[in-house]
Amino acid sequence: MVAKNVIEVSAVPAVKTVLAGFHALSDPLRLQVINLLREKELCVCELCEQLAVNQSKLSFHLKILKEAGLLGSRQEGRWIYYRLNPSQFGVLEAYLAEHYHASPISTSHSDCD
């Protein structure tokens, strides 16, 4: 039996965006990147230094954050500077507000046999 409130992921493009955002936030290193970028934009070399990781590892994680829309970047000379994308965080916040804060979680198991 399929739950009444289950959303078919492939049918709703916005859900894919939300899933990508939450997936991107599911890694401790990526959360550290987010915390550092809350203050100001930083280049890769500054992020590597502050996080004590090599550029290859950091680039992998930055790519995931950027593909999820959580980061923006700009190039200045040979350096790429990363910054947060507040509008995408707003999408995640709105999703949580709509789906979790608006209605209480039911503990009823009336559909179970």
N, C-alpha and C positions, 0 to 999 in steps of 0.2 A: 504494500500500500504506500502511495506517495503522499507525503505531507502536503496539506493545503497551501502553506505559505512558501513552499520551495520555489525558487526562481531558477529557470533554465538559463544557465550561464551564457551559452552561445546565442541565446535569443536577445540578450540585453547588452549592447556594447558598453554601456556605462558600468555595468557590473565587472566587465573585464578590466576596465580602467581602475576600479576600486580594488579588485584583486591584485593587480600589478602593484598598486601603491602599498597595500598591506604586506605583500610579499617582500617588497623592497625594504620595508621597515622591520622585517623579521630577523635581521642579522645584527649582532652586537656592534660590529665594526661600522656598519652603515648607520646605526643609531649614533655612534660617536661622531661620525662625519656630520650628521644633521645637527648635533649639539654644537659643534665647532662653527658651523656656518650660520647659526642663529645670530652670532655677533656681527659678522661681516663676511664678505666674499674672500676666498682664499685660493691661492694657486696650488697646483698639485704638490709642488716641492714643500710648501708650508704645511699642507695636510700630512704628507709623508713624515715630516719631522715631528709634528705634534702627536701623531698617532704611532710613531715608531714602527712603520710598515714600509715595505719596499714599493716602488712605483708600480710594478706589475700587478701586485695584489690590490693596491688601492684603485688602479685603473679599472680592474674588473668590477669592483663594487661601485665606483662612480658611474660606470656604464649602466648598471642595473637601476640606480637611483635616477639617472637621467632618462632612461627609457620609460620609467614609470611616471615621468613628468614632475618628479619632486625637486629636481635641480635644473637650473639654467646655467649656461656658461658663456664666456666671451673670451676671445683671444686677443692678447696684447703682446705684440712681438712674437716671441717663441713660447710665451707662457699662456696657459689656459686657466682662467679664474672661474671658480664655481660659486654659485649662490643658490639659496633656497628659492623655490617657486611657490609663493604663498597661495596662489589660486588653486594649485593641486592639493595642498594640504586642506584647503577649504572644501574641496570635493569630498575628501575622506571624512572630515568633520561633519559635513552635511549628511553623509551616508549614515554615520553613527547616530546622529541626532534623529534622523528619520526612522531608522530601524530599531534602535535600542532605547532611546530616551523617551520616545513618544508613547510606547505601550509597555506595560509591565510584562515580564516573562511569566508565562503560565506554567504552573507545576502540575497541572492536571494531566492525567494519563488515561483519559476516557477512551481514546482510540485504541488502546492496547488491549489485547485479549488475555 
